[in-house]
Amino acid sequence: MRLEREVLLDLVKSTRIHSEERIKALGINLHKYKQANSKPPQHLLAHIENHTNKLQELNELESEIKNSNRNSWRI
């Protein structure tokens, strides 16, 4: 399957936005645990870390696509 450069960038961008929104939502939940002076569940911290790592990978991928002179990408 071949995707045009702009289509691929749009996909990466929408996925990045989703991860950013999830990090914000999970951060709100984390803040509630901190306000209650209780230890947050490990899975909450793991989800935040997972989305943060995914966000970093998406930023690198987006940068690589933008810096490439290819017009289409095979997926």
CHARMM-style PDB file with segment names, atoms N, HN, CA, C and O in Angstrom:
ATOM      1  N   MET     1       0.843  -1.170   0.000  1.00  0.00      PROA
ATOM      2  CA  MET     1       0.000   0.000   0.000  1.00  0.00      PROA
ATOM      3  C   MET     1       0.890   1.234   0.000  1.00  0.00      PROA
ATOM      4  O   MET     1       1.826   1.338   0.793  1.00  0.00      PROA
ATOM      5  N   ARG     2       0.596   2.148  -0.878  1.00  0.00      PROA
ATOM      6  HN  ARG     2      -0.165   2.064  -1.522  1.00  0.00      PROA
ATOM      7  CA  ARG     2       1.368   3.380  -0.969  1.00  0.00      PROA
ATOM      8  C   ARG     2       0.534   4.561  -0.469  1.00  0.00      PROA
ATOM      9  O   ARG     2      -0.645   4.693  -0.799  1.00  0.00      PROA
ATOM     10  N   LEU     3       1.160   5.398   0.321  1.00  0.00      PROA
ATOM     11  HN  LEU     3       2.117   5.290   0.590  1.00  0.00      PROA
ATOM     12  CA  LEU     3       0.505   6.600   0.812  1.00  0.00      PROA
ATOM     13  C   LEU     3       1.287   7.820   0.355  1.00  0.00      PROA
ATOM     14  O   LEU     3       2.515   7.855   0.434  1.00  0.00      PROA
ATOM     15  N   GLU     4       0.566   8.805  -0.117  1.00  0.00      PROA
ATOM     16  HN  GLU     4      -0.432   8.777  -0.181  1.00  0.00      PROA
ATOM     17  CA  GLU     4       1.200  10.061  -0.486  1.00  0.00      PROA
ATOM     18  C   GLU     4       1.754  10.731   0.766  1.00  0.00      PROA
ATOM     19  O   GLU     4       1.275  10.499   1.875  1.00  0.00      PROA
ATOM     20  N   ARG     5       2.750  11.547   0.572  1.00  0.00      PROA
ATOM     21  HN  ARG     5       3.140  11.735  -0.330  1.00  0.00      PROA
ATOM     22  CA  ARG     5       3.453  12.190   1.677  1.00  0.00      PROA
ATOM     23  C   ARG     5       2.496  12.988   2.570  1.00  0.00      PROA
ATOM     24  O   ARG     5       2.549  12.864   3.793  1.00  0.00      PROA
ATOM     25  N   GLU     6       1.629  13.799   1.974  1.00  0.00      PROA
ATOM     26  HN  GLU     6       1.586  13.900   0.980  1.00  0.00      PROA
ATOM     27  CA  GLU     6       0.722  14.635   2.766  1.00  0.00      PROA
ATOM     28  C   GLU     6      -0.299  13.798   3.547  1.00  0.00      PROA
ATOM     29  O   GLU     6      -0.662  14.143   4.672  1.00  0.00      PROA
ATOM     30  N   VAL     7      -0.751  12.715   2.952  1.00  0.00      PROA
ATOM     31  HN  VAL     7      -0.456  12.435   2.038  1.00  0.00      PROA
ATOM     32  CA  VAL     7      -1.692  11.822   3.644  1.00  0.00      PROA
ATOM     33  C   VAL     7      -1.007  11.181   4.843  1.00  0.00      PROA
ATOM     34  O   VAL     7      -1.589  11.096   5.924  1.00  0.00      PROA
ATOM     35  N   LEU     8       0.208  10.740   4.652  1.00  0.00      PROA
ATOM     36  HN  LEU     8       0.680  10.809   3.773  1.00  0.00      PROA
ATOM     37  CA  LEU     8       0.960  10.128   5.743  1.00  0.00      PROA
ATOM     38  C   LEU     8       1.224  11.139   6.855  1.00  0.00      PROA
ATOM     39  O   LEU     8       1.111  10.806   8.035  1.00  0.00      PROA
ATOM     40  N   LEU     9       1.571  12.361   6.488  1.00  0.00      PROA
ATOM     41  HN  LEU     9       1.663  12.631   5.529  1.00  0.00      PROA
ATOM     42  CA  LEU     9       1.793  13.400   7.496  1.00  0.00      PROA
ATOM     43  C   LEU     9       0.506  13.686   8.273  1.00  0.00      PROA
ATOM     44  O   LEU     9       0.550  13.903   9.484  1.00  0.00      PROA
ATOM     45  N   ASP    10      -0.634  13.688   7.584  1.00  0.00      PROA
ATOM     46  HN  ASP    10      -0.670  13.512   6.600  1.00  0.00      PROA
ATOM     47  CA  ASP    10      -1.915  13.903   8.267  1.00  0.00      PROA
ATOM     48  C   ASP    10      -2.207  12.784   9.252  1.00  0.00      PROA
ATOM     49  O   ASP    10      -2.696  13.036  10.353  1.00  0.00      PROA
ATOM     50  N   LEU    11      -1.912  11.547   8.865  1.00  0.00      PROA
ATOM     51  HN  LEU    11      -1.514  11.342   7.970  1.00  0.00      PROA
ATOM     52  CA  LEU    11      -2.115  10.410   9.768  1.00  0.00      PROA
ATOM     53  C   LEU    11      -1.234  10.516  11.006  1.00  0.00      PROA
ATOM     54  O   LEU    11      -1.692  10.295  12.127  1.00  0.00      PROA
ATOM     55  N   VAL    12       0.022  10.852  10.795  1.00  0.00      PROA
ATOM     56  HN  VAL    12       0.394  11.031   9.885  1.00  0.00      PROA
ATOM     57  CA  VAL    12       0.951  10.995  11.915  1.00  0.00      PROA
ATOM     58  C   VAL    12       0.497  12.132  12.826  1.00  0.00      PROA
ATOM     59  O   VAL    12       0.534  12.012  14.050  1.00  0.00      PROA
ATOM     60  N   LYS    13       0.069  13.231  12.218  1.00  0.00      PROA
ATOM     61  HN  LYS    13       0.038  13.329  11.223  1.00  0.00      PROA
ATOM     62  CA  LYS    13      -0.372  14.385  12.998  1.00  0.00      PROA
ATOM     63  C   LYS    13      -1.602  14.045  13.842  1.00  0.00      PROA
ATOM     64  O   LYS    13      -1.650  14.394  15.021  1.00  0.00      PROA
ATOM     65  N   SER    14      -2.585  13.377  13.263  1.00  0.00      PROA
ATOM     66  HN  SER    14      -2.545  13.093  12.304  1.00  0.00      PROA
ATOM     67  CA  SER    14      -3.791  13.036  14.026  1.00  0.00      PROA
ATOM     68  C   SER    14      -3.475  12.038  15.144  1.00  0.00      PROA
ATOM     69  O   SER    14      -4.062  12.110  16.224  1.00  0.00      PROA
ATOM     70  N   THR    15      -2.562  11.122  14.888  1.00  0.00      PROA
ATOM     71  HN  THR    15      -2.085  11.064  14.011  1.00  0.00      PROA
ATOM     72  CA  THR    15      -2.153  10.171  15.925  1.00  0.00      PROA
ATOM     73  C   THR    15      -1.406  10.889  17.041  1.00  0.00      PROA
ATOM     74  O   THR    15      -1.581  10.577  18.219  1.00  0.00      PROA
ATOM     75  N   ARG    16      -0.566  11.859  16.658  1.00  0.00      PROA
ATOM     76  HN  ARG    16      -0.424  12.112  15.701  1.00  0.00      PROA
ATOM     77  CA  ARG    16       0.175  12.639  17.656  1.00  0.00      PROA
ATOM     78  C   ARG    16      -0.789  13.443  18.523  1.00  0.00      PROA
ATOM     79  O   ARG    16      -0.625  13.506  19.741  1.00  0.00      PROA
ATOM     80  N   ILE    17      -1.784  14.053  17.903  1.00  0.00      PROA
ATOM     81  HN  ILE    17      -1.917  14.002  16.913  1.00  0.00      PROA
ATOM     82  CA  ILE    17      -2.768  14.837  18.650  1.00  0.00      PROA
ATOM     83  C   ILE    17      -3.527  13.936  19.623  1.00  0.00      PROA
ATOM     84  O   ILE    17      -3.785  14.326  20.762  1.00  0.00      PROA
ATOM     85  N   HSD    18      -3.883  12.737  19.176  1.00  0.00      PROA
ATOM     86  HN  HSD    18      -3.675  12.420  18.251  1.00  0.00      PROA
ATOM     87  CA  HSD    18      -4.574  11.788  20.064  1.00  0.00      PROA
ATOM     88  C   HSD    18      -3.707  11.466  21.283  1.00  0.00      PROA
ATOM     89  O   HSD    18      -4.202  11.456  22.410  1.00  0.00      PROA
ATOM     90  N   SER    19      -2.428  11.206  21.065  1.00  0.00      PROA
ATOM     91  HN  SER    19      -2.026  11.214  20.150  1.00  0.00      PROA
ATOM     92  CA  SER    19      -1.539  10.878  22.187  1.00  0.00      PROA
ATOM     93  C   SER    19      -1.392  12.067  23.126  1.00  0.00      PROA
ATOM     94  O   SER    19      -1.356  11.893  24.344  1.00  0.00      PROA
ATOM     95  N   GLU    20      -1.305  13.281  22.569  1.00  0.00      PROA
ATOM     96  HN  GLU    20      -1.334  13.422  21.579  1.00  0.00      PROA
ATOM     97  CA  GLU    20      -1.203  14.473  23.412  1.00  0.00      PROA
ATOM     98  C   GLU    20      -2.442  14.638  24.279  1.00  0.00      PROA
ATOM     99  O   GLU    20      -2.341  14.990  25.454  1.00  0.00      PROA
ATOM    100  N   GLU    21      -3.615  14.383  23.696  1.00  0.00      PROA
ATOM    101  HN  GLU    21      -3.697  14.098  22.741  1.00  0.00      PROA
ATOM    102  CA  GLU    21      -4.862  14.493  24.452  1.00  0.00      PROA
ATOM    103  C   GLU    21      -4.951  13.423  25.531  1.00  0.00      PROA
ATOM    104  O   GLU    21      -5.436  13.691  26.629  1.00  0.00      PROA
ATOM    105  N   ARG    22      -4.487  12.214  25.230  1.00  0.00      PROA
ATOM    106  HN  ARG    22      -4.093  11.996  24.337  1.00  0.00      PROA
ATOM    107  CA  ARG    22      -4.485  11.144  26.235  1.00  0.00      PROA
ATOM    108  C   ARG    22      -3.542  11.491  27.382  1.00  0.00      PROA
ATOM    109  O   ARG    22      -3.869  11.247  28.543  1.00  0.00      PROA
ATOM    110  N   ILE    23      -2.377  12.055  27.072  1.00  0.00      PROA
ATOM    111  HN  ILE    23      -2.112  12.253  26.129  1.00  0.00      PROA
ATOM    112  CA  ILE    23      -1.436  12.441  28.126  1.00  0.00      PROA
ATOM    113  C   ILE    23      -2.073  13.491  29.030  1.00  0.00      PROA
ATOM    114  O   ILE    23      -1.923  13.427  30.250  1.00  0.00      PROA
ATOM    115  N   LYS    24      -2.782  14.458  28.448  1.00  0.00      PROA
ATOM    116  HN  LYS    24      -2.904  14.510  27.457  1.00  0.00      PROA
ATOM    117  CA  LYS    24      -3.455  15.488  29.248  1.00  0.00      PROA
ATOM    118  C   LYS    24      -4.511  14.865  30.154  1.00  0.00      PROA
ATOM    119  O   LYS    24      -4.585  15.183  31.341  1.00  0.00      PROA
ATOM    120  N   ALA    25      -5.329  13.975  29.588  1.00  0.00      PROA
ATOM    121  HN  ALA    25      -5.269  13.717  28.624  1.00  0.00      PROA
ATOM    122  CA  ALA    25      -6.388  13.335  30.374  1.00  0.00      PROA
ATOM    123  C   ALA    25      -5.803  12.479  31.492  1.00  0.00      PROA
ATOM    124  O   ALA    25      -6.290  12.515  32.622  1.00  0.00      PROA
ATOM    125  N   LEU    26      -4.771  11.718  31.185  1.00  0.00      PROA
ATOM    126  HN  LEU    26      -4.375  11.689  30.267  1.00  0.00      PROA
ATOM    127  CA  LEU    26      -4.134  10.887  32.209  1.00  0.00      PROA
ATOM    128  C   LEU    26      -3.451  11.761  33.260  1.00  0.00      PROA
ATOM    129  O   LEU    26      -3.407  11.404  34.437  1.00  0.00      PROA
ATOM    130  N   GLY    27      -2.917  12.912  32.828  1.00  0.00      PROA
ATOM    131  HN  GLY    27      -2.953  13.202  31.871  1.00  0.00      PROA
ATOM    132  CA  GLY    27      -2.298  13.847  33.764  1.00  0.00      PROA
ATOM    133  C   GLY    27      -3.316  14.405  34.759  1.00  0.00      PROA
ATOM    134  O   GLY    27      -3.001  14.615  35.930  1.00  0.00      PROA
ATOM    135  N   ILE    28      -4.539  14.641  34.281  1.00  0.00      PROA
ATOM    136  HN  ILE    28      -4.796  14.471  33.329  1.00  0.00      PROA
ATOM    137  CA  ILE    28      -5.609  15.108  35.173  1.00  0.00      PROA
ATOM    138  C   ILE    28      -5.909  14.038  36.216  1.00  0.00      PROA
ATOM    139  O   ILE    28      -6.063  14.346  37.398  1.00  0.00      PROA
ATOM    140  N   ASN    29      -5.992  12.786  35.785  1.00  0.00      PROA
ATOM    141  HN  ASN    29      -5.867  12.536  34.825  1.00  0.00      PROA
ATOM    142  CA  ASN    29      -6.223  11.696  36.742  1.00  0.00      PROA
ATOM    143  C   ASN    29      -5.081  11.594  37.739  1.00  0.00      PROA
ATOM    144  O   ASN    29      -5.313  11.382  38.929  1.00  0.00      PROA
ATOM    145  N   LEU    30      -3.861  11.743  37.269  1.00  0.00      PROA
ATOM    146  HN  LEU    30      -3.672  11.915  36.302  1.00  0.00      PROA
ATOM    147  CA  LEU    30      -2.695  11.691  38.152  1.00  0.00      PROA
ATOM    148  C   LEU    30      -2.752  12.821  39.173  1.00  0.00      PROA
ATOM    149  O   LEU    30      -2.428  12.626  40.344  1.00  0.00      PROA
ATOM    150  N   HSD    31      -3.162  13.996  38.724  1.00  0.00      PROA
ATOM    151  HN  HSD    31      -3.425  14.154  37.773  1.00  0.00      PROA
ATOM    152  CA  HSD    31      -3.270  15.145  39.621  1.00  0.00      PROA
ATOM    153  C   HSD    31      -4.289  14.881  40.733  1.00  0.00      PROA
ATOM    154  O   HSD    31      -4.083  15.292  41.875  1.00  0.00      PROA
ATOM    155  N   LYS    32      -5.386  14.196  40.400  1.00  0.00      PROA
ATOM    156  HN  LYS    32      -5.553  13.862  39.472  1.00  0.00      PROA
ATOM    157  CA  LYS    32      -6.398  13.872  41.403  1.00  0.00      PROA
ATOM    158  C   LYS    32      -5.828  12.960  42.484  1.00  0.00      PROA
ATOM    159  O   LYS    32      -6.137  13.120  43.665  1.00  0.00      PROA
ATOM    160  N   TYR    33      -4.998  12.005  42.078  1.00  0.00      PROA
ATOM    161  HN  TYR    33      -4.747  11.875  41.119  1.00  0.00      PROA
ATOM    162  CA  TYR    33      -4.356  11.131  43.068  1.00  0.00      PROA
ATOM    163  C   TYR    33      -3.408  11.922  43.955  1.00  0.00      PROA
ATOM    164  O   TYR    33      -3.342  11.695  45.163  1.00  0.00      PROA
ATOM    165  N   LYS    34      -2.676  12.852  43.352  1.00  0.00      PROA
ATOM    166  HN  LYS    34      -2.730  13.036  42.371  1.00  0.00      PROA
ATOM    167  CA  LYS    34      -1.737  13.661  44.139  1.00  0.00      PROA
ATOM    168  C   LYS    34      -2.477  14.566  45.115  1.00  0.00      PROA
ATOM    169  O   LYS    34      -2.018  14.777  46.237  1.00  0.00      PROA
ATOM    170  N   GLN    35      -3.632  15.106  44.690  1.00  0.00      PROA
ATOM    171  HN  GLN    35      -4.005  14.934  43.779  1.00  0.00      PROA
ATOM    172  CA  GLN    35      -4.426  15.945  45.590  1.00  0.00      PROA
ATOM    173  C   GLN    35      -4.928  15.152  46.786  1.00  0.00      PROA
ATOM    174  O   GLN    35      -5.005  15.672  47.899  1.00  0.00      PROA
ATOM    175  N   ALA    36      -5.265  13.906  46.553  1.00  0.00      PROA
ATOM    176  HN  ALA    36      -5.203  13.484  45.649  1.00  0.00      PROA
ATOM    177  CA  ALA    36      -5.779  13.049  47.629  1.00  0.00      PROA
ATOM    178  C   ALA    36      -4.638  12.448  48.452  1.00  0.00      PROA
ATOM    179  O   ALA    36      -4.881  11.667  49.373  1.00  0.00      PROA
ATOM    180  N   ASN    37      -3.415  12.804  48.127  1.00  0.00      PROA
ATOM    181  HN  ASN    37      -3.218  13.438  47.379  1.00  0.00      PROA
ATOM    182  CA  ASN    37      -2.235  12.281  48.817  1.00  0.00      PROA
ATOM    183  C   ASN    37      -2.194  10.764  48.816  1.00  0.00      PROA
ATOM    184  O   ASN    37      -1.792  10.141  49.799  1.00  0.00      PROA
ATOM    185  N   SER    38      -2.611  10.181  47.713  1.00  0.00      PROA
ATOM    186  HN  SER    38      -2.938  10.687  46.915  1.00  0.00      PROA
ATOM    187  CA  SER    38      -2.545   8.729  47.594  1.00  0.00      PROA
ATOM    188  C   SER    38      -1.650   8.369  46.405  1.00  0.00      PROA
ATOM    189  O   SER    38      -1.450   9.155  45.479  1.00  0.00      PROA
ATOM    190  N   LYS    39      -1.139   7.179  46.475  1.00  0.00      PROA
ATOM    191  HN  LYS    39      -1.302   6.540  47.227  1.00  0.00      PROA
ATOM    192  CA  LYS    39      -0.241   6.706  45.426  1.00  0.00      PROA
ATOM    193  C   LYS    39      -1.054   6.324  44.186  1.00  0.00      PROA
ATOM    194  O   LYS    39      -2.002   5.546  44.292  1.00  0.00      PROA
ATOM    195  N   PRO    40      -0.696   6.860  43.011  1.00  0.00      PROA
ATOM    196  CA  PRO    40      -1.445   6.507  41.798  1.00  0.00      PROA
ATOM    197  C   PRO    40      -1.181   5.056  41.402  1.00  0.00      PROA
ATOM    198  O   PRO    40      -0.112   4.514  41.685  1.00  0.00      PROA
ATOM    199  N   PRO    41      -2.156   4.432  40.749  1.00  0.00      PROA
ATOM    200  CA  PRO    41      -1.956   3.048  40.306  1.00  0.00      PROA
ATOM    201  C   PRO    41      -0.823   2.954  39.289  1.00  0.00      PROA
ATOM    202  O   PRO    41      -0.602   3.879  38.507  1.00  0.00      PROA
ATOM    203  N   GLN    42      -0.128   1.860  39.305  1.00  0.00      PROA
ATOM    204  HN  GLN    42      -0.308   1.109  39.940  1.00  0.00      PROA
ATOM    205  CA  GLN    42       1.010   1.664  38.420  1.00  0.00      PROA
ATOM    206  C   GLN    42       0.597   1.713  36.952  1.00  0.00      PROA
ATOM    207  O   GLN    42       1.344   2.205  36.106  1.00  0.00      PROA
ATOM    208  N   HSD    43      -0.613   1.193  36.652  1.00  0.00      PROA
ATOM    209  HN  HSD    43      -1.219   0.794  37.340  1.00  0.00      PROA
ATOM    210  CA  HSD    43      -1.043   1.185  35.251  1.00  0.00      PROA
ATOM    211  C   HSD    43      -1.255   2.603  34.715  1.00  0.00      PROA
ATOM    212  O   HSD    43      -1.074   2.843  33.521  1.00  0.00      PROA
ATOM    213  N   LEU    44      -1.634   3.543  35.582  1.00  0.00      PROA
ATOM    214  HN  LEU    44      -1.780   3.349  36.552  1.00  0.00      PROA
ATOM    215  CA  LEU    44      -1.797   4.931  35.148  1.00  0.00      PROA
ATOM    216  C   LEU    44      -0.454   5.517  34.746  1.00  0.00      PROA
ATOM    217  O   LEU    44      -0.337   6.177  33.713  1.00  0.00      PROA
ATOM    218  N   LEU    45       0.545   5.276  35.558  1.00  0.00      PROA
ATOM    219  HN  LEU    45       0.450   4.740  36.397  1.00  0.00      PROA
ATOM    220  CA  LEU    45       1.890   5.761  35.237  1.00  0.00      PROA
ATOM    221  C   LEU    45       2.428   5.098  33.967  1.00  0.00      PROA
ATOM    222  O   LEU    45       3.101   5.736  33.156  1.00  0.00      PROA
ATOM    223  N   ALA    46       2.119   3.803  33.807  1.00  0.00      PROA
ATOM    224  HN  ALA    46       1.573   3.285  34.465  1.00  0.00      PROA
ATOM    225  CA  ALA    46       2.570   3.082  32.618  1.00  0.00      PROA
ATOM    226  C   ALA    46       1.902   3.629  31.361  1.00  0.00      PROA
ATOM    227  O   ALA    46       2.545   3.734  30.316  1.00  0.00      PROA
ATOM    228  N   HSD    47       0.616   3.980  31.450  1.00  0.00      PROA
ATOM    229  HN  HSD    47       0.093   3.894  32.299  1.00  0.00      PROA
ATOM    230  CA  HSD    47      -0.085   4.553  30.294  1.00  0.00      PROA
ATOM    231  C   HSD    47       0.510   5.904  29.905  1.00  0.00      PROA
ATOM    232  O   HSD    47       0.685   6.195  28.722  1.00  0.00      PROA
ATOM    233  N   ILE    48       0.818   6.721  30.903  1.00  0.00      PROA
ATOM    234  HN  ILE    48       0.675   6.484  31.865  1.00  0.00      PROA
ATOM    235  CA  ILE    48       1.422   8.029  30.624  1.00  0.00      PROA
ATOM    236  C   ILE    48       2.771   7.842  29.948  1.00  0.00      PROA
ATOM    237  O   ILE    48       3.072   8.518  28.964  1.00  0.00      PROA
ATOM    238  N   GLU    49       3.584   6.932  30.468  1.00  0.00      PROA
ATOM    239  HN  GLU    49       3.340   6.384  31.268  1.00  0.00      PROA
ATOM    240  CA  GLU    49       4.897   6.668  29.877  1.00  0.00      PROA
ATOM    241  C   GLU    49       4.764   6.130  28.453  1.00  0.00      PROA
ATOM    242  O   GLU    49       5.522   6.519  27.565  1.00  0.00      PROA
ATOM    243  N   ASN    50       3.799   5.234  28.240  1.00  0.00      PROA
ATOM    244  HN  ASN    50       3.183   4.919  28.961  1.00  0.00      PROA
ATOM    245  CA  ASN    50       3.582   4.656  26.918  1.00  0.00      PROA
ATOM    246  C   ASN    50       3.225   5.736  25.898  1.00  0.00      PROA
ATOM    247  O   ASN    50       3.784   5.763  24.802  1.00  0.00      PROA
ATOM    248  N   HSD    51       2.297   6.622  26.252  1.00  0.00      PROA
ATOM    249  HN  HSD    51       1.842   6.600  27.142  1.00  0.00      PROA
ATOM    250  CA  HSD    51       1.901   7.673  25.324  1.00  0.00      PROA
ATOM    251  C   HSD    51       3.017   8.699  25.122  1.00  0.00      PROA
ATOM    252  O   HSD    51       3.147   9.265  24.036  1.00  0.00      PROA
ATOM    253  N   THR    52       3.810   8.938  26.142  1.00  0.00      PROA
ATOM    254  HN  THR    52       3.704   8.478  27.024  1.00  0.00      PROA
ATOM    255  CA  THR    52       4.944   9.852  25.999  1.00  0.00      PROA
ATOM    256  C   THR    52       5.976   9.287  25.036  1.00  0.00      PROA
ATOM    257  O   THR    52       6.510  10.012  24.196  1.00  0.00      PROA
ATOM    258  N   ASN    53       6.259   7.987  25.155  1.00  0.00      PROA
ATOM    259  HN  ASN    53       5.826   7.398  25.837  1.00  0.00      PROA
ATOM    260  CA  ASN    53       7.193   7.336  24.234  1.00  0.00      PROA
ATOM    261  C   ASN    53       6.647   7.333  22.812  1.00  0.00      PROA
ATOM    262  O   ASN    53       7.381   7.580  21.855  1.00  0.00      PROA
ATOM    263  N   LYS    54       5.352   7.052  22.684  1.00  0.00      PROA
ATOM    264  HN  LYS    54       4.757   6.851  23.462  1.00  0.00      PROA
ATOM    265  CA  LYS    54       4.718   7.045  21.367  1.00  0.00      PROA
ATOM    266  C   LYS    54       4.788   8.441  20.734  1.00  0.00      PROA
ATOM    267  O   LYS    54       5.025   8.578  19.534  1.00  0.00      PROA
ATOM    268  N   LEU    55       4.581   9.461  21.552  1.00  0.00      PROA
ATOM    269  HN  LEU    55       4.388   9.349  22.527  1.00  0.00      PROA
ATOM    270  CA  LEU    55       4.633  10.835  21.070  1.00  0.00      PROA
ATOM    271  C   LEU    55       6.025  11.176  20.555  1.00  0.00      PROA
ATOM    272  O   LEU    55       6.163  11.834  19.524  1.00  0.00      PROA
ATOM    273  N   GLN    56       7.048  10.735  21.262  1.00  0.00      PROA
ATOM    274  HN  GLN    56       6.935  10.200  22.100  1.00  0.00      PROA
ATOM    275  CA  GLN    56       8.420  10.972  20.832  1.00  0.00      PROA
ATOM    276  C   GLN    56       8.701  10.268  19.501  1.00  0.00      PROA
ATOM    277  O   GLN    56       9.320  10.849  18.610  1.00  0.00      PROA
ATOM    278  N   GLU    57       8.252   9.032  19.370  1.00  0.00      PROA
ATOM    279  HN  GLU    57       7.749   8.560  20.095  1.00  0.00      PROA
ATOM    280  CA  GLU    57       8.443   8.292  18.122  1.00  0.00      PROA
ATOM    281  C   GLU    57       7.703   8.951  16.960  1.00  0.00      PROA
ATOM    282  O   GLU    57       8.224   9.022  15.847  1.00  0.00      PROA
ATOM    283  N   LEU    58       6.489   9.433  17.222  1.00  0.00      PROA
ATOM    284  HN  LEU    58       6.066   9.375  18.126  1.00  0.00      PROA
ATOM    285  CA  LEU    58       5.720  10.099  16.172  1.00  0.00      PROA
ATOM    286  C   LEU    58       6.389  11.396  15.732  1.00  0.00      PROA
ATOM    287  O   LEU    58       6.395  11.718  14.544  1.00  0.00      PROA
ATOM    288  N   ASN    59       6.950  12.139  16.678  1.00  0.00      PROA
ATOM    289  HN  ASN    59       6.945  11.878  17.643  1.00  0.00      PROA
ATOM    290  CA  ASN    59       7.664  13.366  16.326  1.00  0.00      PROA
ATOM    291  C   ASN    59       8.878  13.054  15.458  1.00  0.00      PROA
ATOM    292  O   ASN    59       9.155  13.769  14.496  1.00  0.00      PROA
ATOM    293  N   GLU    60       9.600  11.992  15.793  1.00  0.00      PROA
ATOM    294  HN  GLU    60       9.375  11.411  16.575  1.00  0.00      PROA
ATOM    295  CA  GLU    60      10.755  11.591  14.985  1.00  0.00      PROA
ATOM    296  C   GLU    60      10.324  11.149  13.595  1.00  0.00      PROA
ATOM    297  O   GLU    60      10.970  11.489  12.604  1.00  0.00      PROA
ATOM    298  N   LEU    61       9.237  10.393  13.519  1.00  0.00      PROA
ATOM    299  HN  LEU    61       8.712  10.117  14.324  1.00  0.00      PROA
ATOM    300  CA  LEU    61       8.725   9.939  12.231  1.00  0.00      PROA
ATOM    301  C   LEU    61       8.268  11.117  11.373  1.00  0.00      PROA
ATOM    302  O   LEU    61       8.554  11.174  10.177  1.00  0.00      PROA
ATOM    303  N   GLU    62       7.569  12.039  11.985  1.00  0.00      PROA
ATOM    304  HN  GLU    62       7.337  11.992  12.956  1.00  0.00      PROA
ATOM    305  CA  GLU    62       7.106  13.214  11.252  1.00  0.00      PROA
ATOM    306  C   GLU    62       8.288  14.024  10.725  1.00  0.00      PROA
ATOM    307  O   GLU    62       8.264  14.494   9.588  1.00  0.00      PROA
ATOM    308  N   SER    63       9.299  14.183  11.536  1.00  0.00      PROA
ATOM    309  HN  SER    63       9.318  13.800  12.460  1.00  0.00      PROA
ATOM    310  CA  SER    63      10.499  14.901  11.115  1.00  0.00      PROA
ATOM    311  C   SER    63      11.182  14.187   9.947  1.00  0.00      PROA
ATOM    312  O   SER    63      11.622  14.824   8.990  1.00  0.00      PROA
ATOM    313  N   GLU    64      11.264  12.866  10.037  1.00  0.00      PROA
ATOM    314  HN  GLU    64      10.906  12.349  10.815  1.00  0.00      PROA
ATOM    315  CA  GLU    64      11.884  12.081   8.977  1.00  0.00      PROA
ATOM    316  C   GLU    64      11.104  12.218   7.667  1.00  0.00      PROA
ATOM    317  O   GLU    64      11.702  12.342   6.598  1.00  0.00      PROA
ATOM    318  N   ILE    65       9.791  12.195   7.748  1.00  0.00      PROA
ATOM    319  HN  ILE    65       9.305  12.094   8.616  1.00  0.00      PROA
ATOM    320  CA  ILE    65       8.960  12.326   6.548  1.00  0.00      PROA
ATOM    321  C   ILE    65       9.127  13.715   5.935  1.00  0.00      PROA
ATOM    322  O   ILE    65       9.252  13.851   4.718  1.00  0.00      PROA
ATOM    323  N   LYS    66       9.128  14.741   6.780  1.00  0.00      PROA
ATOM    324  HN  LYS    66       9.026  14.631   7.769  1.00  0.00      PROA
ATOM    325  CA  LYS    66       9.259  16.105   6.282  1.00  0.00      PROA
ATOM    326  C   LYS    66      10.613  16.340   5.631  1.00  0.00      PROA
ATOM    327  O   LYS    66      10.711  17.061   4.639  1.00  0.00      PROA
ATOM    328  N   ASN    67      11.656  15.735   6.184  1.00  0.00      PROA
ATOM    329  HN  ASN    67      11.577  15.150   6.991  1.00  0.00      PROA
ATOM    330  CA  ASN    67      13.007  15.942   5.662  1.00  0.00      PROA
ATOM    331  C   ASN    67      13.317  15.068   4.457  1.00  0.00      PROA
ATOM    332  O   ASN    67      14.352  15.242   3.814  1.00  0.00      PROA
ATOM    333  N   SER    68      12.439  14.140   4.147  1.00  0.00      PROA
ATOM    334  HN  SER    68      11.598  13.998   4.669  1.00  0.00      PROA
ATOM    335  CA  SER    68      12.658  13.247   3.023  1.00  0.00      PROA
ATOM    336  C   SER    68      12.173  13.909   1.732  1.00  0.00      PROA
ATOM    337  O   SER    68      11.276  14.751   1.743  1.00  0.00      PROA
ATOM    338  N   ASN    69      12.785  13.508   0.632  1.00  0.00      PROA
ATOM    339  HN  ASN    69      13.514  12.824   0.623  1.00  0.00      PROA
ATOM    340  CA  ASN    69      12.340  14.043  -0.652  1.00  0.00      PROA
ATOM    341  C   ASN    69      11.421  13.064  -1.373  1.00  0.00      PROA
ATOM    342  O   ASN    69      11.096  13.262  -2.544  1.00  0.00      PROA
ATOM    343  N   ARG    70      11.003  12.009  -0.679  1.00  0.00      PROA
ATOM    344  HN  ARG    70      11.267  11.848   0.272  1.00  0.00      PROA
ATOM    345  CA  ARG    70      10.095  11.024  -1.276  1.00  0.00      PROA
ATOM    346  C   ARG    70       8.681  11.591  -1.339  1.00  0.00      PROA
ATOM    347  O   ARG    70       8.242  12.295  -0.430  1.00  0.00      PROA
ATOM    348  N   ASN    71       7.978  11.276  -2.419  1.00  0.00      PROA
ATOM    349  HN  ASN    71       8.334  10.703  -3.157  1.00  0.00      PROA
ATOM    350  CA  ASN    71       6.603  11.758  -2.573  1.00  0.00      PROA
ATOM    351  C   ASN    71       5.574  10.758  -2.071  1.00  0.00      PROA
ATOM    352  O   ASN    71       4.447  11.133  -1.745  1.00  0.00      PROA
ATOM    353  N   SER    72       5.954   9.492  -2.007  1.00  0.00      PROA
ATOM    354  HN  SER    72       6.869   9.187  -2.272  1.00  0.00      PROA
ATOM    355  CA  SER    72       5.034   8.478  -1.487  1.00  0.00      PROA
ATOM    356  C   SER    72       5.814   7.465  -0.662  1.00  0.00      PROA
ATOM    357  O   SER    72       7.016   7.277  -0.847  1.00  0.00      PROA
ATOM    358  N   TRP    73       5.107   6.825   0.241  1.00  0.00      PROA
ATOM    359  HN  TRP    73       4.131   6.978   0.391  1.00  0.00      PROA
ATOM    360  CA  TRP    73       5.719   5.877   1.161  1.00  0.00      PROA
ATOM    361  C   TRP    73       4.965   4.565   1.090  1.00  0.00      PROA
ATOM    362  O   TRP    73       3.738   4.541   1.000  1.00  0.00      PROA
ATOM    363  N   ARG    74       5.692   3.503   1.131  1.00  0.00      PROA
ATOM    364  HN  ARG    74       6.689   3.522   1.204  1.00  0.00      PROA
ATOM    365  CA  ARG    74       5.081   2.172   1.107  1.00  0.00      PROA
ATOM    366  C   ARG    74       4.904   1.693   2.552  1.00  0.00      PROA
ATOM    367  O   ARG    74       5.825   1.735   3.367  1.00  0.00      PROA
ATOM    368  N   ILE    75       3.702   1.246   2.825  1.00  0.00      PROA
ATOM    369  HN  ILE    75       2.953   1.212   2.163  1.00  0.00      PROA
ATOM    370  CA  ILE    75       3.404   0.779   4.184  1.00  0.00      PROA
ATOM    371  C   ILE    75       2.920  -0.650   4.103  1.00  0.00      PROA
ATOM    372  OT1 ILE    75       2.608  -1.256   5.129  1.00  0.00      PROA
TER     373      ILE     75
END
